[in-house]
């Protein structure tokens, strides 16, 4: 599966991930081609060529394992110094996904080579090579039937392995989908909490404005009383002061 990594011109020359990714892609492509040729040789039954192809493929996989391990270390390095290389968390996850898929492909090739059915078929091919060829038609026909049965079993096993790989990939995608839904739900809950807090602040502001208007009316009344020469003005002033204190107490209770 091909991936398009997000990278800027300032990181392509310094990011160790990109120094090895191209070679990893080319190598895994060559290994997949070699595995396809190996399966064809196994189906054809040519033991000499098949034996050499098997040894070459195993050696290539063994050599590639070191390169793949180093490739994984470059991902760990860029994750540890993500700010230095300008790599985001999403980019790190894409790189790890690519790394896991390459490992899965290598594992699938190794399982195909080392499966009991493949080994059994290779032994059968080797035995048939050592047995002198008999001119009887019945023997040739029997051999062809056995090879056809082996080929059929091998193809069935390969199909099952591919289906298992697809199921594993689907499970991984389902897990990612569940995580995305959880993050979305958390975001909605945070948004609702912010809306509730905003409404509460607006209600408090409205109450404060109402009390300010009441205090304004009271201040105007006190100004009138202070400016008059009525004998009872001080009594009214005392009464209004008491009312003012009561209003202040009510205001503080509403605010806290």
C-alpha positions, 0 to 999 in steps of 0.5 A: 500500500503506497503512502504519501508522507507530508514533508517540507523542503526543510526536512527532506535532507535532514530527516533520517526517515526519508534517507531510508524509506525509498530503499525500503519501498524498492526492496519490499517490491523486489521481495514481493516479485521474488516471492511471486516467482518462487510460488510459480516455481513451486507450482511448476515443480522444477526442484533445482531452480526452486531450491536455489530460489528458496535459498536466495529469497531467505537470504534476501529476507535475512539481509532486509531484516537489518535494514528494516530494524534500522528503519524502525529506529529512524521513526523512534528517533524522529518521534523523540526529536519531533520538534527538531525535525518538524514532524507532527503526531499524525505523521509519526502514526503514518510512518508507524503504519507503513512500517507495520505493513512492511513487516506484515508483508515480510512475515507473510512471505516467510510464513508462505516459504516455511509453511508445512504445505510448502515444505511437503510439496518441496519434499515431494518434488525432490522425491519425484526427481530422484525416482527414475522416470517410468515409461508407463502412462499410469505413473505419469498420470498419477504424478500429474494428479498429485501435483494438481492436488498439491497446487490446489492445496497451496493456492487455498492456503495462500488465499486463506493467508491473504484473507487473514491479512485483510481481516487484520487490516480491517480490525485496525481500521475499526479500532482507529474509527472507534478512537476517532468517534471517542475524540469527537464525543469528547469534543462535543461534551467540552463544547456543551460545557463551554456553552453552559458556562457562557450562559451562566456568565451572561445570567450573572451579568444581567443580574449585576446590571439590574442591581446597578440600575437599582443602585442608580435609582437609589443614588438619585433619590439620595441626591434629592434628599440631601439637596432638600432642607426637609427636617426629616431628611436624615431619617430618610437618609438612614433608611436609604442607607439600610436599604442600600446595605441590604441590596449590597448583601443580596448582590454579593450572595447572587454573585458568589 
